[in-house]
Amino acid sequence: MELRKHLIVNDIEMENSFDFLRFFLALMVFFAHYDILRGVSFVNSPITSPMAVSGFFTISGLLIYRSYCRSNSLKNYFLKRVKRIFPAYVLVVLLVVPLFACFSTLPPQEYFTSPELFRYLVANLSTMNFLHPSLPGVLSGEAVNPSLWTIKVELFLYLMIPLVACLYAKRSRVWSVVVVVLTSLLATWLKRTADETGVPTYDLVGKWVSLVAYFMAGAAAYLFREELKRYKYYLILPALVVLALETRDAEFFRPFAMGVAIYFFAFTTPFLNKFGKIGDLSYGIYIFHGPIVNLTICLGWEDGLRTFFITLALVLLVAFFSWHLLEKRVLSR
């Protein structure tokens, strides 16, 4: 508890651009998935989906660690996390079932009584979507929502925060850097092993561990925020260079670089500080865009500028209503 009190005294500035950064990164994921799902190179965003998701996890690590430090109890901390994640998540998992029923190759009665539909519901509602990401007879067995795989990693990290916070309190905040080093090393080794052996399990586990490294880098950025505030102008250029490099040697340093970049832009772009007044649309964009893009595919919409902007408008509209009619209301209770 002493560590928490100390951290609250020297908290981050309330005027920041985290709302914009999350919105921007969510759009980058949408742009990337739009091209992937439709099999085109229409957007061709320079910021890939993995990089955007890494940025998401870095911001999450910083803000969730801060949330834990400011929580009155573990119960309060976990309740806030459940309220933030599950309402919209459960909605999108359930909503796609009737939405895609008319696009299934199965008749309605067979679709709604299919064992595959039951497996989809069990796997996705438990966040284990990799076990059964598809709906019966829909999209030739492809995942209906490719973004949901990160949610289980996020929930795991929420559970880990009290444990690592206990470690940092008993030892030193320097241990936050040690944790990032170890997870980043493991992720780098797993990815290289996957490339050398061709075994997909190494690649899958490597992706999960990599997200852990970015999340913990965000937590470390919160713990070392005073140092980052003091030296951010000296650190930002090397950080951007590391993030731009595509070499294997740069992989290990990317979580640290992302932590610096996120902190820098969050507290050095005051003209974006009021962006959150329209609502926190980032989570809605992230979890709803996949089914919306897949719905346009099922409807047979042709590729082109018109389809892209209508899809973008639908994603933003659904995210807006999701925040104001569901997410915000649940959080305020």
C-alpha positions as CSV (number, residue, x, y, z in Angstrom):
1,M,0.0,0.0,0.0
2,E,2.9,2.3,0.7
3,L,4.1,2.0,-2.9
4,R,0.6,2.9,-4.2
5,K,0.5,6.0,-2.0
6,H,3.9,7.1,-3.3
7,L,2.8,6.6,-6.9
8,I,-0.4,8.5,-6.5
9,V,1.5,11.5,-5.1
10,N,3.6,11.8,-8.2
11,D,0.9,10.7,-10.7
12,I,0.9,11.4,-14.4
13,E,-0.5,14.6,-15.8
14,M,-4.3,14.4,-16.3
15,E,-3.9,16.4,-19.6
16,N,-2.7,13.8,-22.0
17,S,-3.4,12.3,-25.5
18,F,-4.0,8.7,-24.5
19,D,-7.6,8.8,-25.9
20,F,-6.3,10.0,-29.3
21,L,-3.5,7.4,-29.3
22,R,-5.9,4.5,-28.6
23,F,-8.3,5.8,-31.3
24,F,-5.5,6.1,-33.8
25,L,-4.1,2.7,-33.1
26,A,-7.6,1.1,-33.3
27,L,-8.0,2.7,-36.7
28,M,-4.6,1.2,-37.8
29,V,-5.8,-2.3,-36.8
30,F,-9.0,-1.7,-38.8
31,F,-7.1,-0.5,-41.8
32,A,-4.8,-3.6,-41.7
33,H,-7.6,-6.0,-41.2
34,Y,-9.6,-4.4,-44.0
35,D,-6.9,-5.2,-46.5
36,I,-6.3,-8.7,-45.1
37,L,-10.0,-9.8,-44.9
38,R,-10.9,-8.4,-48.3
39,G,-7.6,-9.6,-49.8
40,V,-6.7,-6.2,-51.2
41,S,-4.0,-3.5,-50.8
42,F,-6.4,-0.6,-50.6
43,V,-5.2,1.1,-47.4
44,N,-1.7,-0.3,-47.3
45,S,-1.0,1.4,-43.9
46,P,2.7,1.7,-42.9
47,I,1.7,0.9,-39.3
48,T,0.9,-2.8,-39.3
49,S,-1.7,-4.5,-37.1
50,P,1.0,-6.2,-34.9
51,M,2.7,-2.8,-34.3
52,A,-0.6,-1.1,-33.5
53,V,-1.6,-3.9,-31.1
54,S,1.8,-3.6,-29.5
55,G,1.1,0.1,-28.9
56,F,-2.3,-0.7,-27.5
57,F,-0.7,-3.1,-25.0
58,T,1.9,-0.6,-24.0
59,I,-0.8,2.1,-23.3
60,S,-2.8,-0.6,-21.4
61,G,0.2,-1.6,-19.3
62,L,0.8,2.0,-18.2
63,L,-2.9,2.9,-17.5
64,I,-3.8,-0.5,-15.9
65,Y,-0.8,-0.3,-13.6
66,R,-1.8,3.2,-12.7
67,S,-5.4,2.0,-12.1
68,Y,-4.2,-0.7,-9.8
69,C,-2.2,1.8,-7.8
70,R,-5.2,4.1,-7.5
71,S,-7.7,1.3,-6.5
72,N,-8.9,1.1,-3.0
73,S,-8.9,-2.8,-3.0
74,L,-8.3,-5.7,-5.2
75,K,-12.1,-6.2,-5.6
76,N,-12.4,-2.6,-6.9
77,Y,-9.5,-3.1,-9.3
78,F,-10.9,-6.3,-10.8
79,L,-14.4,-5.0,-10.9
80,K,-13.3,-2.0,-13.0
81,R,-11.5,-4.4,-15.4
82,V,-14.5,-6.6,-15.8
83,K,-16.8,-3.7,-16.5
84,R,-14.4,-2.3,-19.1
85,I,-13.8,-5.6,-21.0
86,F,-16.9,-7.8,-20.9
87,P,-20.0,-5.8,-21.7
88,A,-19.0,-5.0,-25.3
89,Y,-17.1,-8.2,-25.7
90,V,-20.1,-10.4,-24.8
91,L,-22.3,-8.2,-27.0
92,V,-20.2,-8.7,-30.1
93,V,-19.8,-12.5,-29.5
94,L,-23.6,-12.9,-29.3
95,L,-24.6,-10.3,-31.9
96,V,-22.8,-12.0,-34.8
97,V,-24.7,-15.2,-34.3
98,P,-28.1,-14.0,-35.7
99,L,-26.3,-11.4,-37.9
100,F,-24.5,-14.0,-40.0
101,A,-27.3,-16.6,-39.9
102,C,-28.7,-15.6,-43.3
103,F,-25.2,-15.9,-44.9
104,S,-24.6,-19.4,-43.7
105,T,-24.7,-22.3,-46.2
106,L,-26.8,-24.2,-43.6
107,P,-30.6,-23.7,-43.3
108,P,-31.6,-21.6,-40.3
109,Q,-32.9,-24.5,-38.2
110,E,-29.7,-26.5,-38.8
111,Y,-27.5,-23.4,-38.2
112,F,-29.0,-22.5,-34.8
113,T,-28.9,-26.1,-33.6
114,S,-25.4,-26.9,-34.9
115,P,-22.8,-28.2,-32.4
116,E,-20.4,-25.9,-34.1
117,L,-22.5,-22.9,-33.0
118,F,-22.4,-24.2,-29.4
119,R,-18.6,-24.6,-29.6
120,Y,-18.3,-21.1,-31.0
121,L,-20.3,-19.7,-28.1
122,V,-18.4,-21.6,-25.4
123,A,-15.0,-20.9,-26.9
124,N,-15.6,-17.2,-27.5
125,L,-17.5,-16.3,-24.3
126,S,-14.7,-17.9,-22.4
127,T,-12.2,-15.8,-24.5
128,M,-10.6,-19.0,-25.8
129,N,-11.7,-18.1,-29.3
130,F,-8.7,-19.8,-30.9
131,L,-10.5,-23.1,-30.1
132,H,-13.4,-22.3,-32.4
133,P,-13.4,-18.8,-34.1
134,S,-15.9,-19.6,-36.9
135,L,-19.6,-19.8,-37.3
136,P,-21.2,-22.9,-39.0
137,G,-21.3,-22.5,-42.7
138,V,-20.1,-18.9,-42.6
139,L,-17.0,-17.4,-44.5
140,S,-15.8,-20.9,-45.4
141,G,-14.8,-21.6,-41.9
142,E,-12.7,-18.4,-41.4
143,A,-12.7,-16.5,-38.1
144,V,-15.7,-14.1,-37.9
145,N,-13.8,-11.7,-35.6
146,P,-10.0,-11.8,-36.0
147,S,-9.4,-9.2,-33.2
148,L,-10.7,-11.2,-30.2
149,W,-7.5,-13.3,-29.8
150,T,-5.8,-10.6,-27.8
151,I,-8.5,-10.3,-25.1
152,K,-7.4,-13.5,-23.2
153,V,-3.8,-12.1,-23.1
154,E,-5.1,-8.8,-21.8
155,L,-7.2,-10.6,-19.1
156,F,-4.1,-12.7,-18.1
157,L,-2.1,-9.5,-17.6
158,Y,-4.8,-7.9,-15.5
159,L,-4.4,-10.8,-13.2
160,M,-0.7,-10.5,-13.2
161,I,-0.5,-6.8,-12.3
162,P,-1.1,-7.3,-8.5
163,L,1.6,-9.9,-8.4
164,V,4.2,-7.9,-10.3
165,A,3.3,-4.8,-8.3
166,C,4.0,-6.8,-5.1
167,L,7.4,-7.8,-6.5
168,Y,8.2,-4.2,-7.4
169,A,7.1,-3.0,-3.9
170,K,9.2,-5.5,-2.0
171,R,12.2,-5.2,-4.3
172,S,12.6,-2.2,-6.4
173,R,11.0,-0.6,-9.5
174,V,14.1,-1.6,-11.4
175,W,12.5,-5.1,-11.4
176,S,10.0,-3.7,-13.9
177,V,12.9,-3.3,-16.4
178,V,14.1,-6.8,-15.6
179,V,10.7,-8.3,-16.3
180,V,10.6,-6.5,-19.7
181,V,14.1,-7.7,-20.5
182,L,13.2,-11.3,-19.7
183,T,9.9,-11.4,-21.6
184,S,11.4,-9.5,-24.6
185,L,14.3,-12.0,-24.7
186,L,11.9,-15.0,-24.6
187,A,9.6,-13.5,-27.3
188,T,12.6,-12.8,-29.5
189,W,13.9,-16.4,-29.1
190,L,10.5,-17.9,-29.7
191,K,10.0,-15.9,-32.9
192,R,13.5,-16.9,-34.2
193,T,12.9,-20.5,-33.3
194,A,9.6,-20.4,-35.2
195,D,11.4,-19.0,-38.3
196,E,14.1,-21.7,-38.1
197,T,11.9,-24.7,-37.4
198,G,8.7,-23.7,-39.1
199,V,6.7,-24.9,-36.0
200,P,3.7,-22.6,-35.7
201,T,3.4,-23.2,-31.9
202,Y,6.6,-21.2,-31.3
203,D,5.2,-18.3,-33.4
204,L,1.9,-18.3,-31.5
205,V,3.4,-18.4,-28.1
206,G,6.0,-15.8,-29.2
207,K,3.2,-13.4,-30.1
208,W,1.6,-13.9,-26.7
209,V,4.9,-13.4,-24.8
210,S,5.7,-10.3,-27.0
211,L,2.4,-8.7,-25.9
212,V,3.4,-9.4,-22.3
213,A,6.7,-7.6,-22.9
214,Y,4.9,-4.5,-24.4
215,F,2.3,-4.4,-21.5
216,M,5.1,-4.6,-18.9
217,A,7.0,-1.9,-20.8
218,G,4.0,0.3,-20.3
219,A,4.0,-0.5,-16.6
220,A,7.7,0.3,-16.4
221,A,7.1,3.6,-18.2
222,Y,4.6,4.5,-15.5
223,L,7.1,3.6,-12.8
224,F,9.9,5.6,-14.5
225,R,7.6,8.5,-15.7
226,E,9.7,11.2,-13.9
227,E,12.8,10.1,-15.8
228,L,10.9,9.8,-19.1
229,K,9.5,13.3,-18.5
230,R,13.0,14.6,-18.0
231,Y,14.8,12.9,-20.9
232,K,12.0,12.2,-23.4
233,Y,13.4,14.6,-26.0
234,Y,16.7,12.8,-26.0
235,L,15.1,9.3,-26.1
236,I,12.4,9.8,-28.8
237,L,14.6,9.8,-31.8
238,P,16.4,6.5,-30.9
239,A,13.1,5.0,-30.0
240,L,11.5,5.9,-33.4
241,V,14.6,4.5,-35.2
242,V,14.3,1.2,-33.3
243,L,10.5,1.0,-34.1
244,A,11.2,1.7,-37.8
245,L,13.9,-1.0,-38.1
246,E,12.7,-4.4,-39.4
247,T,15.8,-6.4,-38.4
248,R,15.9,-9.2,-36.0
249,D,18.4,-7.4,-33.8
250,A,15.8,-4.6,-33.1
251,E,13.1,-7.0,-31.9
252,F,14.5,-7.1,-28.3
253,F,14.5,-3.3,-27.9
254,R,11.1,-2.6,-29.4
255,P,9.1,-2.8,-26.1
256,F,11.4,-0.2,-24.6
257,A,11.2,1.9,-27.7
258,M,7.4,1.7,-27.8
259,G,7.2,2.7,-24.1
260,V,9.2,5.8,-24.8
261,A,7.3,6.7,-27.9
262,I,3.9,6.2,-26.2
263,Y,4.9,8.4,-23.3
264,F,6.4,11.1,-25.5
265,F,3.3,11.5,-27.8
266,A,0.9,11.2,-24.8
267,F,2.4,14.2,-23.1
268,T,3.9,16.3,-25.9
269,T,0.8,16.8,-28.1
270,P,-1.4,19.2,-26.1
271,F,-3.6,20.0,-29.1
272,L,-4.9,16.4,-28.9
273,N,-5.7,16.4,-25.2
274,K,-9.4,17.1,-25.6
275,F,-10.0,14.4,-28.2
276,G,-11.7,12.1,-25.7
277,K,-14.7,14.4,-25.4
278,I,-16.3,12.5,-28.3
279,G,-16.1,9.3,-26.2
280,D,-13.6,6.5,-25.9
281,L,-14.3,4.7,-29.2
282,S,-11.1,2.7,-29.4
283,Y,-12.3,-0.5,-27.8
284,G,-15.5,-0.5,-29.9
285,I,-13.5,0.1,-33.1
286,Y,-11.2,-2.8,-32.1
287,I,-13.7,-5.5,-31.3
288,F,-16.5,-4.5,-33.8
289,H,-14.6,-3.8,-37.0
290,G,-13.9,-7.4,-37.9
291,P,-17.5,-8.6,-38.1
292,I,-18.5,-5.4,-40.0
293,V,-15.8,-5.9,-42.6
294,N,-16.8,-9.6,-42.9
295,L,-20.5,-8.5,-43.2
296,T,-19.6,-6.3,-46.2
297,I,-17.9,-9.3,-47.8
298,C,-20.9,-11.5,-47.2
299,L,-23.2,-8.8,-48.7
300,G,-21.0,-8.9,-51.9
301,W,-19.9,-5.3,-51.7
302,E,-17.2,-4.6,-54.4
303,D,-13.9,-3.2,-53.4
304,G,-13.4,0.5,-53.9
305,L,-13.4,3.9,-52.3
306,R,-17.2,3.9,-51.6
307,T,-17.1,0.5,-49.9
308,F,-14.1,1.5,-47.7
309,F,-15.7,4.8,-46.5
310,I,-19.1,3.2,-45.8
311,T,-17.4,0.5,-43.8
312,L,-15.3,3.0,-41.9
313,A,-18.5,5.1,-41.2
314,L,-20.3,1.9,-39.9
315,V,-17.3,1.0,-37.7
316,L,-17.2,4.5,-36.2
317,L,-21.0,4.6,-35.7
318,V,-21.2,1.3,-34.0
319,A,-18.2,2.2,-31.8
320,F,-19.9,5.5,-30.9
321,F,-23.1,3.8,-29.8
322,S,-21.3,1.0,-28.1
323,W,-19.5,3.6,-25.9
324,H,-22.4,5.9,-25.1
325,L,-25.2,3.3,-24.8
326,L,-23.3,0.4,-23.2
327,E,-19.6,0.8,-22.1
328,K,-19.9,4.3,-20.5
329,R,-23.1,3.4,-18.7
330,V,-21.7,0.2,-17.2
331,L,-18.5,1.9,-16.1
332,S,-20.4,4.7,-14.4
333,R,-22.3,2.3,-12.1
